[in-house]
């Protein structure tokens, strides 16, 4: 079992990492259990709905997803499961899932500009504070380094 959580402010490339993992590991099947959605190849679970919309991935999951966390963790007990983003940056998730946490550093401005994001300064400040309050196992400089680290962790199993 391996659980990984990728965190970072909006625009740092978390979604890109997840989409690359879906491609690299052939996670073509989209499945659902209660409020959880994930892409899988049966061994690797990439949590979220990645469908090409502006805000995809874990942003497409219910804000009340933690009500189904115990069921999902039991379902993925012996799997490689990768999470990203805001929905999972809370003490309930971190305490129960005990993930390896990878923090993508940077302000995310380039990524937000590239996708035409119109998130408010208030939202960005709030997210920056939340990300800064998460204690990571690894700090990485960008999404490329995050992807390399996730691959390394998977291969070490």
N, C-alpha and C positions, 0 to 999 in steps of 0.2 A: 504494500500500500504506500502510495505517495500522494500527498496533497500539497499543492502549490497555490499561493495567492500572489497575484501581480497587482501592485498598487502604483499610483502616480497621479499627478494632476491631469485634468483633461488635456488631451493633445500630445501626451508623451509617448503614445504608440502602443498602449496596452491592447487595444482591439487588433491592431496590425499583428502583434505577436500571436494572439489567439487564432487569427485567420491563417497565419503561416503554419501554426501547429496543426490545424485542421487539414491543410494541404499535405504537410510532411508526413503525418501519420494516417492519412486516408480516412479521416473521421467524417465520412459522408452521410451517415445515418443520423437524422434528427429525432431525438426521443424526448418524452415528457413523463414526469412523475409529479403529480400534484402541480405545484407552482414552478417546479424546476424544469428547464429545457437544457438539452446538451446535445453536442455532436459527438459521435463515437465510432470507433472501429472495434468495439467490444472490450478492448484493453485500456484505451485512453479515452477519458471523458473530458471534453472541452465545454465548460458550462457557459450557457448563454445562447441567444438566437442571433446567428451571424447570417444576415440576409441582404447586405448591401445598402441598408437604409443609413441615413446620416448618423443616427444614434442607435447602434446595434449592440450585440453582445449582452452583457449583464444589464445594460440600460433598458433592455426589452423585457426584463423579468419584473415580476410584481414587487412593489415596495414592501409587501408583507411576506416575502419569501421565507423569512426566518421561521415562520410558523410550520414549515414543512422540512426544516433542516434535519431533524432527527431521522425522518424517513429516508431522505436523500443520502445522508451519511451511512445509514445501514445498507442501502442499496449499492453504494459504491465502496463498501468496506475493503475489498481486496483489489481495488482498481487504482490506476493513475488518474487523478482528478485535478484539473487546473481551473482555477477561478480567477476573475479579475474584477477590479473596480469597487465602486462605492457601495454596492449592495452587501459586500462582504468585509468592509472595513469597520467591523464592530466587534465588541468584546464577546458577544454571544457566539458569533461564527468562529472567531479566532480561538476562543476557549474550547469549543466543542470539536472543531475540525483539526486543530493543532497543525496548521499548514506551515510549510516553509514559505516565508514571506520575502518576495523580491520587490524592492522599491526602485522604480525607474525615476531617476533624477531629472531635473530640468523644469522649465516653466511651461512647456507645452505650446507656446505661442505659435511656432511654425506649424505644428500639426493642426491646431484649431483654425489657423488661417487657410491652410490647404483644403480643409473640408468645409469652409465657409461657416464655421460655428459662430453663433451669436450669443454665447453664454455671457451673462452679466458679470461685471467686476465683483459684485457681492457674492455671486455663486462661486467664482474662481477663488476668491479669498477664503470662503468657507471650505472649499475642497482642499486648498493648500494647507490650511490648518489641520484638517482631518488627516491628510496624508502625512504631514509632519508629526502627528501624534501617534502614528503607527510605528512600532519598533520592528525593523526588518532584520532578517537573517543576512540579506545581501542588499547592498546598494549598487546599482548599475548606472552607467552614464547615459545609456539610451536603449531604445527598443531592440536594436540588433544585439547588444550585449545581453539583454534579458532573454531573447530567444536562444542564444548560445548557451546560457546558463541553464535554462529549462531542459534543453536537449541533453546537456551534460548530466543533470540530475536524473533524467529518465534512463540514460544509458548506464548509469552507475548501479541501477537496481539489479 
